């Protein structure tokens, strides 16, 4: 009798079907150098889909955006930049192709910026809450 009762009852398991978790919100980071001239070496820092930080060392051509698609499960998206050469940069965060956060900054060359923050400190370009 006890064996039959234990096999028909599922103790501790949910009675409804298990639903898969939301795969995340699809977003895009976009960074653009806004000065004419030659390309620049930059370090772009961004939050990954799970909220961890990643860095991309790359060259930016003037007015040609660097883009990176992610699927966010974290609460906040953020993109930052460091450039030893300085200059004007535009950072954007897009959701479904629409800009949800945007900011344009001027960066002093690295040796000048080093006077107010440690060398290599990135500057936040854009930040957005993810819901």
FIVEXTOR-862494 format. One record per residue (C-alpha): residue number from 1; y, z, x. Coordinates in pm, whole numbers, plus 50000, padded with zeros to 5 digits. Example, Ala and Ser with C-alpha at 12.3 -4.5 7.8 and 13.67 -1.06 7.14 Angstrom:
! residues 2
<atom i="1" Y="49550" Z="50780" X="51230"/>
<atom i="2" Y="49894" Z="50714" X="51367"/>
! end
This chain:
! residues 131
<atom i="1" Y="50000" Z="50000" X="50000"/>
<atom i="2" Y="50239" Z="50090" X="50279"/>
<atom i="3" Y="50160" Z="49768" X="50464"/>
<atom i="4" Y="50235" Z="49556" X="50157"/>
<atom i="5" Y="50564" Z="49736" X="50097"/>
<atom i="6" Y="50679" Z="49694" X="50457"/>
<atom i="7" Y="50596" Z="49324" X="50465"/>
<atom i="8" Y="50782" Z="49246" X="50141"/>
<atom i="9" Y="51099" Z="49435" X="50234"/>
<atom i="10" Y="51315" Z="49315" X="50521"/>
<atom i="11" Y="51474" Z="49632" X="50646"/>
<atom i="12" Y="51808" Z="49591" X="50824"/>
<atom i="13" Y="51837" Z="49214" X="50773"/>
<atom i="14" Y="52105" Z="49051" X="50559"/>
<atom i="15" Y="51999" Z="48937" X="50214"/>
<atom i="16" Y="52227" Z="48630" X="50215"/>
<atom i="17" Y="52193" Z="48329" X="50446"/>
<atom i="18" Y="52361" Z="48362" X="50785"/>
<atom i="19" Y="52666" Z="48139" X="50828"/>
<atom i="20" Y="52753" Z="47993" X="51169"/>
<atom i="21" Y="53080" Z="48110" X="51321"/>
<atom i="22" Y="53383" Z="47880" X="51310"/>
<atom i="23" Y="53364" Z="47652" X="51616"/>
<atom i="24" Y="53734" Z="47701" X="51682"/>
<atom i="25" Y="54071" Z="47542" X="51633"/>
<atom i="26" Y="54118" Z="47210" X="51812"/>
<atom i="27" Y="54435" Z="47211" X="52020"/>
<atom i="28" Y="54594" Z="47011" X="52301"/>
<atom i="29" Y="54808" Z="47124" X="52594"/>
<atom i="30" Y="55064" Z="46868" X="52717"/>
<atom i="31" Y="55286" Z="46901" X="53027"/>
<atom i="32" Y="55543" Z="46639" X="53131"/>
<atom i="33" Y="55768" Z="46613" X="53439"/>
<atom i="34" Y="56113" Z="46516" X="53311"/>
<atom i="35" Y="56288" Z="46400" X="53628"/>
<atom i="36" Y="56294" Z="46041" X="53754"/>
<atom i="37" Y="56157" Z="45978" X="54101"/>
<atom i="38" Y="55821" Z="46025" X="54263"/>
<atom i="39" Y="55523" Z="46224" X="54143"/>
<atom i="40" Y="55497" Z="46598" X="54210"/>
<atom i="41" Y="55211" Z="46828" X="54290"/>
<atom i="42" Y="55187" Z="47112" X="54037"/>
<atom i="43" Y="54958" Z="47394" X="53933"/>
<atom i="44" Y="54911" Z="47411" X="53556"/>
<atom i="45" Y="54771" Z="47739" X="53422"/>
<atom i="46" Y="54636" Z="47759" X="53069"/>
<atom i="47" Y="54422" Z="47973" X="52844"/>
<atom i="48" Y="54079" Z="47834" X="52770"/>
<atom i="49" Y="53917" Z="47837" X="52428"/>
<atom i="50" Y="53785" Z="48189" X="52477"/>
<atom i="51" Y="54112" Z="48334" X="52607"/>
<atom i="52" Y="54025" Z="48317" X="52976"/>
<atom i="53" Y="54266" Z="48159" X="53221"/>
<atom i="54" Y="54208" Z="47834" X="53407"/>
<atom i="55" Y="54412" Z="47642" X="53664"/>
<atom i="56" Y="54446" Z="47271" X="53726"/>
<atom i="57" Y="54590" Z="47142" X="54055"/>
<atom i="58" Y="54723" Z="46793" X="53986"/>
<atom i="59" Y="54997" Z="46539" X="54045"/>
<atom i="60" Y="55244" Z="46465" X="53765"/>
<atom i="61" Y="55414" Z="46128" X="53747"/>
<atom i="62" Y="55760" Z="46136" X="53586"/>
<atom i="63" Y="55746" Z="46109" X="53206"/>
<atom i="64" Y="55366" Z="46065" X="53202"/>
<atom i="65" Y="55215" Z="46369" X="53027"/>
<atom i="66" Y="54913" Z="46562" X="53152"/>
<atom i="67" Y="54698" Z="46651" X="52851"/>
<atom i="68" Y="54403" Z="46882" X="52803"/>
<atom i="69" Y="54207" Z="46924" X="52477"/>
<atom i="70" Y="54047" Z="47258" X="52395"/>
<atom i="71" Y="53873" Z="47427" X="52105"/>
<atom i="72" Y="54033" Z="47770" X="52068"/>
<atom i="73" Y="53847" Z="48075" X="51945"/>
<atom i="74" Y="54102" Z="48309" X="52106"/>
<atom i="75" Y="54416" Z="48435" X="51933"/>
<atom i="76" Y="54674" Z="48291" X="52172"/>
<atom i="77" Y="54724" Z="47956" X="52344"/>
<atom i="78" Y="54948" Z="47944" X="52651"/>
<atom i="79" Y="55038" Z="47691" X="52919"/>
<atom i="80" Y="55232" Z="47769" X="53240"/>
<atom i="81" Y="55337" Z="47575" X="53548"/>
<atom i="82" Y="55418" Z="47625" X="53915"/>
<atom i="83" Y="55570" Z="47351" X="54131"/>
<atom i="84" Y="55677" Z="47401" X="54491"/>
<atom i="85" Y="55915" Z="47106" X="54450"/>
<atom i="86" Y="56080" Z="47246" X="54136"/>
<atom i="87" Y="56229" Z="47022" X="53868"/>
<atom i="88" Y="56244" Z="46989" X="53489"/>
<atom i="89" Y="55923" Z="47022" X="53289"/>
<atom i="90" Y="55830" Z="47007" X="52921"/>
<atom i="91" Y="55533" Z="47207" X="52793"/>
<atom i="92" Y="55385" Z="47155" X="52449"/>
<atom i="93" Y="55094" Z="47288" X="52246"/>
<atom i="94" Y="54964" Z="47060" X="51971"/>
<atom i="95" Y="54738" Z="47132" X="51676"/>
<atom i="96" Y="54600" Z="46835" X="51483"/>
<atom i="97" Y="54847" Z="46611" X="51667"/>
<atom i="98" Y="55150" Z="46817" X="51561"/>
<atom i="99" Y="55359" Z="47013" X="51810"/>
<atom i="100" Y="55342" Z="47385" X="51724"/>
<atom i="101" Y="55509" Z="47518" X="52041"/>
<atom i="102" Y="55742" Z="47347" X="52285"/>
<atom i="103" Y="55969" Z="47452" X="52569"/>
<atom i="104" Y="56157" Z="47278" X="52846"/>
<atom i="105" Y="56229" Z="47462" X="53172"/>
<atom i="106" Y="56399" Z="47399" X="53503"/>
<atom i="107" Y="56210" Z="47536" X="53802"/>
<atom i="108" Y="56383" Z="47615" X="54127"/>
<atom i="109" Y="56199" Z="47489" X="54437"/>
<atom i="110" Y="55930" Z="47734" X="54549"/>
<atom i="111" Y="56126" Z="47880" X="54840"/>
<atom i="112" Y="56420" Z="47961" X="54607"/>
<atom i="113" Y="56203" Z="48096" X="54325"/>
<atom i="114" Y="56023" Z="48319" X="54577"/>
<atom i="115" Y="56336" Z="48536" X="54595"/>
<atom i="116" Y="56284" Z="48660" X="54237"/>
<atom i="117" Y="55902" Z="48644" X="54201"/>
<atom i="118" Y="55606" Z="48616" X="54439"/>
<atom i="119" Y="55541" Z="48263" X="54565"/>
<atom i="120" Y="55310" Z="48075" X="54330"/>
<atom i="121" Y="55403" Z="48272" X="54018"/>
<atom i="122" Y="55372" Z="48033" X="53722"/>
<atom i="123" Y="55646" Z="47997" X="53459"/>
<atom i="124" Y="55542" Z="47999" X="53092"/>
<atom i="125" Y="55612" Z="47665" X="52928"/>
<atom i="126" Y="55474" Z="47726" X="52579"/>
<atom i="127" Y="55286" Z="47996" X="52388"/>
<atom i="128" Y="55145" Z="47989" X="52034"/>
<atom i="129" Y="54938" Z="48213" X="51810"/>
<atom i="130" Y="54613" Z="48060" X="51690"/>
<atom i="131" Y="54500" Z="48136" X="51338"/>
! end
